[in-house]
């Protein structure tokens, strides 16, 4: 294991270009550790197999805490700032890794129907009854019709990590393993099905708030490329142009596309209109206030630090997209199709969401105060620390199948037991 990484002349020249870009954008010279990460990120544009884990310690270690209801394992991001959420990047060490050629990975992008069939047969051979497997199949949420999401959720339910039936006991007693439900989940994926790790490139299946990440169970099939020690608090990864923090910096100017007409446009047309690469599915730091998106059809767009104040998103089709630190206060989002979307630390106060489809979407740290929610479909939605103060959920749909955590502020008069309004807010 070495903290140094030998770079070809081409990679070195690309690194100098990246460092110059960083200095131009941020107005500061990058530190040596930032240069190391920039070099490795450039290398990954060719290799496409490097991951980074931010840690308090300069080594690999299994994630043993279960509060996120994810399998025990070693979690890492793709080494690509455009695919990386800002979670944990403030930690002092960046451990850059890559799977060995012999590693067997469950990749949601390529996992097939035949793979699913074979894995279900392995679960049956290991000792699960047909009844238990069928129960898990019915309860598994098939995200975007991906076979990989099916096996992920089937094993989750069989491990008891999120069983919807308290009387359901899926584990084969004679072969039970310790570590709690998330430990059993890892055991099923690794020891029973034979996967050394799982790769989720943009589907938000491993975790609804992390679109791009991987988890490795068998760390003997992962090699450390470099351990980078961070020497200061700023970071080329923490604060790129249009970063997660920039929206609330008074002196930070957003790209101004207020009042623009994006009606009936699709991904490439909108990206081209605002000067973003057609291959870039992340839109950062753009002010769309008052713009018209009526009837637009977008897929898998990640909006970060954007403003949609009083914008019109009526009848928009926006599937499997993510809004992070976006302002949508007063926006008109009527009769839109936004199922399987995510909202993280967003403001939707006074937004008009009439008859919008938000099935299986997730909301974390979101303000939905005084919003108009008549006929909104929240079937399968998850709410974490959401503020519904002043909103009326009386005519919302699918609330019985939605999840509310203890931090969520429900509107006055809403009965959580019946999921109904028993008094006016």
Buried (B, 14 or more C-beta within 10 A) or exposed (E): EEBEBEBEEEBEEBBEEBBEBBEEEBEEEBBEBBBBBBBBBBBBEEEEBBBBBBBEEBEBEEBEEBEEEBBBBBBBBBBBBBBBBBBEBEBBBBBBBBBEEEBEBBBBEEBEEEBBEEBBEEBEEBBBEEEBBEBBBEBBEEBBEBBBBBBBBBBBBBBBBEBEEEEBEBBBEEEEBEBBBBBBBBBBBBBBBEBBBBBBBBBBBBBBBBBBBBBBBBBEBBEBBBBBEBEEEEBBBBBBBBBBEBBEEEEBEBBEBBEBEBBBBEBEBBBEEEEBEEEEBBBBBBBBBBBBBBBBBBEBBBBBBBBBBBBBBBBBBBBBBBBBBBBBBBBBBBEBBBBBBBBBBBBBBBBBBBBBBBBBBBBBBBBBBBBBBBBBBBBBBBBBBBBBBBBBBBEBBBBEBBEBEEEBBBBBBBEEEEBBBEEEB
